């Protein structure tokens, strides 16, 4: 998807983790954020990371990754998304969290491809029960308009964005073929989440 962009939301406080979780090393020694960036870079040529100015520039950003500054530090993911979308070049944008180290590139590609083939403004991954918020793919211009409208209305939820767009979903039966363990949905919120990652058996 060389025509697509990616936005990596990395401006949170890491309150539940107790320190900057994105800088925490994974079992291979590379950071949580580095794993997320690698996954989106495998799918999208244009990658924008959104950070809060208080957190500073992450160390070791890959060449070509551009940085957008959250205009309202720790104002929530929707504020950060607007900053990221404003900086992107592609009409199709894949959005992920910087705390998602197990993203499967093939699943991200499926999100973008599904959006490109259909008429929806956003495509999510259908899950068991409710749909997860991240990752997802959106059309830049309608999503930017909807996000700004939501913020004007005082709605800072990502769900508020989806409620203002035409939304479709990749069926779970389809994306699970690419990611049987649903690793793509996993994020790191607490230190014990990282411990669980360390103890997870490696794939053969």
Secondary structure, 3 states (H helix, E strand, C coil): CCCCEEEEECCCCCCCCCCCHHHCECCCCCEHHHHHHHHHHCCCCEEEEEECCCCCCCCCCCCCCEEEECCCCCCCHHHHHHHHHHHCCCCEEEEEECCCCCCCHHHHHHHHHHHHHCCCCEEEECCCCCCCCCCEEEEHHHHHHHHHHHHHCCCCCHHHHHCCCCEEEECHHHHHHHCCCCHHHCCCCCHHHHHHHHHCCCCC
